[in-house]
Amino acid sequence: MTIWTTETRAWVRNLLRDPRVAFSVQTFEEPYPAVMMRGDATVATAHDVATVEEIRAITRRYLVPEEVEGYIARWPDLRTIVTIVPAHIVSWSAGG
C-alpha cells in the first residue's frame, strides 16, 4: 500500500522514528465491513522521476486521466511516499 503525503505531518515523523504501523478502513453501513492491517512502513522523500511516477500512479486511482497532472501540480511540496508492507491483514463483515 502506498500513500502520497508530506514528511512534515506528525504521523509521518512518527513513522520515521518507529516504522511499525496499523491501518484500518471501515464503513458504517450494513454489513459493516472492515479491513485492518499491521506491518512496517518506509518513508521516502525525493524530487525525482521515480517519485513523480509513483505519485501519478496513486492519483490515477482516484481521478480521471485528464485531471491527474493538474491535481499533482497543485501539490508541488508533497513528494513523500509512505509504503506499508503488511505483515498481518484481517477483514470482516457482520450484521445483515
N, C-alpha and C positions, 0 to 999 in steps of 0.2 A: 504494500500500500504506500502510495506517495502523496505528500501534502505540499502544496506550494505556499510559502509563507515568508516571514522575515525573521532573522535571528534576534531581533530586538524584543520579541514577545517573551513574556515571562515563562510560558510553558516550554518554549524552545531553549531558553537559557537553562531551565531545569534539566532538559534532556542532555545538554552539553555536560552537565555535572554528573548526571546519573541516567544512562540510556534505557533503563527499564521503563516500559510503557504499558498501560492498559487503555484500551479504546473500546467504546461501546456505542451502538446505534440501536434505537428502538422507536416504535410507534405507539401511539395511544389509541389505536383503533383495533377492534377485534379482527383477528385472533391474537393481537398483541405480540407480534413477532419482535425478536431482538437478536443481536449478534454481539458477542464480546470477544475481544482478542487480547492476549498478553504476549509480550515479546520484547525485543530490543529495537531501538531506533538509532539511525545515523543521521547526522545533520551536516549538510554540505552547502556552502555559500560560495558562489562563483559568478563571474560575469563572462562566461564563455559560451561557445556554441552548444555544447552538450547540455548545459543548464537551461538555455533558452528552448532547446528541443524538448526537454522534459516538461517545461512549463507549457509549451504548446500541446503536448500530449495530454496533460492534465486538463487544460482548458477545453480541449476538443470534446471531453466527456460531457460538458455542461452547456456548450454553446454551439450554434450552427456555424459552419465553416466561415461564413462571411464576417462573423463578429469576432473571431479569435484574435487576430492581430491587433485590432483596435482596443480590445479589452486588455490585452497584455501591455500595450503601450501606455495605458492609464496607470500602470503599477510599475514604474521603472526601478523603484528601490526594492521590490520584492524579488530577490534572487537566491532564496534559500529553499532547498528541497529536503524535507524530512522523509526518510524511508523507514517504514516499520516492517520488520521481519517477524511474523508471528511465530511463536513457539507453541501456543495453545489457542484454539478457536472453539467457542461454544455458541450454538444458536438454539433458539426455542420459540415455540408458539403455543399459547394457551388460550383458553376461552372457547367461544363458539357459539 
